[in-house]
Amino acid sequence: MTVEVRLFASLRKYLPSGSGRASVNIDIHDGASIVDILTKLGIPTESRLMTLVDGVHERDLDRQLEDGCTLSIFPPIAGGA
């Protein structure tokens, strides 16, 4: 199956060479989870990431993905007063 993965801010460094500016289509086995994608890209799974599947916030990194979905991954957000 193929999943479009969009990485934001400091996570863009994990895009494979030759990828687009912020996204890549990943071919992965059927039933793959968010954590499978993170592992494939080398993104540390212990990071407090914000993930969205097809634009909907998803906290469960073990959630299985579907062919053609879009996974957006944001780094931890800090700041404020």
Z-matrix of the N, CA and C atoms (Angstrom, degrees):
N
C 1 1.449
C 2 1.514 1 108.27
N 3 1.320 2 115.60 1 160.76
C 4 1.460 3 121.73 2 -179.33
C 5 1.521 4 109.29 3 -119.62
N 6 1.337 5 115.44 4 133.53
C 7 1.466 6 123.11 5 178.49
C 8 1.518 7 107.93 6 -124.79
N 9 1.330 8 116.93 7 130.79
C 10 1.461 9 119.96 8 172.95
C 11 1.526 10 107.32 9 -82.63
N 12 1.319 11 116.72 10 126.40
C 13 1.464 12 121.92 11 -179.59
C 14 1.521 13 107.76 12 -114.94
N 15 1.319 14 115.46 13 124.94
C 16 1.471 15 122.38 14 177.27
C 17 1.516 16 108.04 15 -112.10
N 18 1.318 17 115.74 16 123.44
C 19 1.465 18 121.20 17 179.47
C 20 1.522 19 108.98 18 -111.29
N 21 1.327 20 115.55 19 141.46
C 22 1.451 21 120.60 20 -175.95
C 23 1.524 22 111.82 21 -120.60
N 24 1.332 23 114.42 22 152.76
C 25 1.468 24 123.85 23 175.46
C 26 1.531 25 111.06 24 52.57
N 27 1.318 26 116.96 25 -128.84
C 28 1.468 27 121.34 26 -173.81
C 29 1.526 28 113.24 27 -66.06
N 30 1.318 29 118.67 28 -15.08
C 31 1.470 30 120.98 29 -179.74
C 32 1.530 31 112.54 30 -76.46
N 33 1.318 32 117.47 31 -13.60
C 34 1.465 33 119.95 32 -179.68
C 35 1.522 34 112.27 33 -60.38
N 36 1.310 35 117.47 34 -22.24
C 37 1.472 36 120.33 35 179.51
C 38 1.531 37 111.65 36 -65.02
N 39 1.318 38 117.76 37 -14.96
C 40 1.470 39 121.86 38 179.29
C 41 1.528 40 113.36 39 -89.02
N 42 1.328 41 117.24 40 -3.65
C 43 1.459 42 119.65 41 177.20
C 44 1.526 43 109.46 42 -65.98
N 45 1.313 44 117.66 43 136.95
C 46 1.467 45 119.88 44 176.33
C 47 1.524 46 110.36 45 -62.41
N 48 1.323 47 117.59 46 149.45
C 49 1.460 48 120.05 47 178.27
C 50 1.520 49 109.04 48 -60.01
N 51 1.316 50 115.08 49 143.81
C 52 1.453 51 120.77 50 -177.95
C 53 1.523 52 113.89 51 86.92
N 54 1.334 53 117.14 52 -0.20
C 55 1.464 54 121.30 53 178.73
C 56 1.521 55 109.77 54 -75.93
N 57 1.300 56 114.63 55 170.01
C 58 1.456 57 120.02 56 173.25
C 59 1.523 58 109.90 57 -67.16
N 60 1.295 59 116.55 58 -177.50
C 61 1.464 60 121.76 59 -176.72
C 62 1.528 61 112.41 60 -62.44
N 63 1.339 62 117.26 61 -36.86
C 64 1.466 63 119.07 62 -175.98
C 65 1.519 64 113.42 63 -141.49
N 66 1.338 65 117.42 64 2.21
C 67 1.457 66 117.69 65 -177.12
C 68 1.525 67 111.19 66 -144.32
N 69 1.332 68 113.80 67 161.98
C 70 1.459 69 120.84 68 178.94
C 71 1.527 70 107.97 69 -152.43
N 72 1.316 71 116.68 70 146.52
C 73 1.458 72 121.19 71 172.13
C 74 1.521 73 107.27 72 -92.03
N 75 1.327 74 115.99 73 124.99
C 76 1.459 75 123.04 74 -177.65
C 77 1.528 76 108.82 75 -108.75
N 78 1.309 77 116.23 76 127.39
C 79 1.465 78 121.04 77 171.45
C 80 1.519 79 107.28 78 -91.02
N 81 1.321 80 116.12 79 125.46
C 82 1.464 81 121.42 80 -176.01
C 83 1.526 82 108.62 81 -147.61
N 84 1.311 83 115.91 82 162.01
C 85 1.464 84 120.84 83 -176.00
C 86 1.526 85 112.09 84 -64.00
N 87 1.329 86 115.75 85 150.33
C 88 1.459 87 121.30 86 176.98
C 89 1.523 88 109.68 87 -57.43
N 90 1.317 89 116.35 88 140.89
C 91 1.459 90 121.01 89 179.38
C 92 1.517 91 114.16 90 81.80
N 93 1.331 92 117.08 91 8.24
C 94 1.468 93 120.23 92 179.57
C 95 1.530 94 110.19 93 -63.04
N 96 1.319 95 114.89 94 150.26
C 97 1.463 96 121.31 95 -179.95
C 98 1.526 97 110.08 96 -106.18
N 99 1.321 98 114.92 97 174.58
C 100 1.464 99 120.24 98 176.11
C 101 1.520 100 109.70 99 -58.97
N 102 1.325 101 117.54 100 -43.17
C 103 1.461 102 120.19 101 -179.14
C 104 1.528 103 111.16 102 -63.53
N 105 1.323 104 118.41 103 -32.00
C 106 1.470 105 120.79 104 175.50
C 107 1.528 106 110.94 105 -62.27
N 108 1.316 107 116.85 106 -41.12
C 109 1.470 108 121.14 107 177.96
C 110 1.526 109 109.78 108 -65.92
N 111 1.338 110 117.00 109 -46.03
C 112 1.465 111 120.23 110 178.91
C 113 1.518 112 110.77 111 -56.93
N 114 1.324 113 116.38 112 -45.02
C 115 1.459 114 121.32 113 -179.62
C 116 1.523 115 110.58 114 -63.62
N 117 1.317 116 117.04 115 -44.24
C 118 1.469 117 120.93 116 -179.42
C 119 1.524 118 111.59 117 -60.55
N 120 1.333 119 117.14 118 -35.89
C 121 1.463 120 121.23 119 -179.72
C 122 1.529 121 112.92 120 -87.26
N 123 1.333 122 118.10 121 -8.69
C 124 1.459 123 121.12 122 -179.61
C 125 1.516 124 114.03 123 81.26
N 126 1.325 125 117.28 124 18.65
C 127 1.467 126 121.60 125 179.09
C 128 1.525 127 108.16 126 -83.79
N 129 1.333 128 117.82 127 125.23
C 130 1.469 129 120.03 128 -179.42
C 131 1.526 130 111.74 129 -57.81
N 132 1.318 131 116.30 130 126.37
C 133 1.466 132 120.80 131 -176.91
C 134 1.522 133 112.20 132 -77.72
N 135 1.334 134 117.83 133 -13.91
C 136 1.460 135 119.25 134 179.24
C 137 1.529 136 111.93 135 -83.12
N 138 1.318 137 117.26 136 -6.68
C 139 1.460 138 120.62 137 177.02
C 140 1.525 139 109.66 138 -67.24
N 141 1.299 140 116.02 139 150.34
C 142 1.467 141 120.64 140 177.53
C 143 1.518 142 108.45 141 -88.05
N 144 1.298 143 115.06 142 79.99
C 145 1.453 144 121.78 143 -176.45
C 146 1.528 145 111.11 144 -88.46
N 147 1.325 146 115.38 145 155.36
C 148 1.453 147 120.07 146 170.61
C 149 1.524 148 106.40 147 -107.33
N 150 1.326 149 116.18 148 124.77
C 151 1.460 150 120.35 149 -177.89
C 152 1.523 151 110.24 150 -121.05
N 153 1.323 152 114.78 151 142.81
C 154 1.458 153 122.07 152 176.00
C 155 1.523 154 107.72 153 -127.72
N 156 1.321 155 116.46 154 135.69
C 157 1.457 156 122.45 155 174.17
C 158 1.520 157 107.09 156 -111.76
N 159 1.315 158 115.34 157 116.32
C 160 1.472 159 121.27 158 -176.28
C 161 1.524 160 111.33 159 51.59
N 162 1.330 161 115.89 160 40.73
C 163 1.461 162 121.86 161 175.69
C 164 1.510 163 116.34 162 82.87
N 165 1.333 164 117.79 163 2.04
C 166 1.462 165 121.56 164 -178.92
C 167 1.531 166 108.90 165 -110.98
N 168 1.330 167 116.17 166 127.76
C 169 1.464 168 121.27 167 -178.73
C 170 1.524 169 110.73 168 -57.25
N 171 1.330 170 116.16 169 133.24
C 172 1.465 171 121.59 170 -179.45
C 173 1.526 172 108.85 171 -133.65
N 174 1.337 173 116.57 172 117.49
C 175 1.465 174 121.81 173 -179.65
C 176 1.521 175 112.83 174 -89.47
N 177 1.322 176 117.22 175 -24.30
C 178 1.456 177 121.85 176 -175.60
C 179 1.527 178 109.96 177 -83.90
N 180 1.339 179 116.62 178 104.38
C 181 1.457 180 120.82 179 -178.27
C 182 1.525 181 112.40 180 -70.94
N 183 1.330 182 117.05 181 -11.37
C 184 1.463 183 120.84 182 176.54
C 185 1.527 184 112.44 183 -88.57
N 186 1.315 185 116.11 184 0.91
C 187 1.475 186 119.58 185 179.70
C 188 1.519 187 109.92 186 -61.22
N 189 1.326 188 115.39 187 132.03
C 190 1.458 189 120.64 188 177.18
C 191 1.528 190 109.53 189 -76.22
N 192 1.311 191 114.74 190 141.00
C 193 1.450 192 121.58 191 179.70
C 194 1.526 193 109.87 192 -97.97
N 195 1.320 194 115.14 193 162.31
C 196 1.458 195 120.79 194 179.29
C 197 1.519 196 109.65 195 -115.46
N 198 1.312 197 115.20 196 152.60
C 199 1.454 198 121.19 197 178.16
C 200 1.520 199 110.23 198 -54.85
N 201 1.324 200 116.29 199 131.24
C 202 1.462 201 121.51 200 176.64
C 203 1.512 202 115.18 201 86.89
N 204 1.328 203 118.37 202 -1.29
C 205 1.472 204 119.27 203 -179.28
C 206 1.529 205 110.16 204 -77.03
N 207 1.322 206 114.58 205 166.74
C 208 1.459 207 121.77 206 177.43
C 209 1.516 208 108.54 207 -115.86
N 210 1.328 209 115.89 208 125.21
C 211 1.457 210 122.85 209 177.25
C 212 1.520 211 108.22 210 -109.21
N 213 1.323 212 116.96 211 117.85
C 214 1.461 213 122.69 212 177.71
C 215 1.525 214 107.94 213 -106.80
N 216 1.336 215 115.71 214 133.77
C 217 1.458 216 120.27 215 -175.81
C 218 1.532 217 108.92 216 -129.01
N 219 1.335 218 114.41 217 125.93
C 220 1.454 219 122.02 218 179.61
C 221 1.526 220 109.51 219 -115.32
N 222 1.333 221 118.08 220 144.42
C 223 1.462 222 120.27 221 176.08
C 224 1.528 223 110.34 222 -72.56
N 225 1.331 224 116.25 223 167.88
C 226 1.474 225 118.66 224 175.85
C 227 1.528 226 109.59 225 -57.02
N 228 1.311 227 114.71 226 142.86
C 229 1.461 228 119.72 227 -179.79
C 230 1.519 229 108.07 228 -106.97
N 231 1.320 230 115.05 229 131.01
C 232 1.471 231 120.73 230 179.87
C 233 1.506 232 108.73 231 -131.57
N 234 1.291 233 115.48 232 164.75
C 235 1.455 234 119.87 233 176.60
C 236 1.504 235 111.48 234 125.82
N 237 1.289 236 114.93 235 -166.47
C 238 1.452 237 119.80 236 -177.92
C 239 1.512 238 110.12 237 95.26
N 240 1.294 239 114.17 238 -178.75
C 241 1.464 240 118.33 239 -177.23
C 242 1.493 241 111.23 240 -113.41
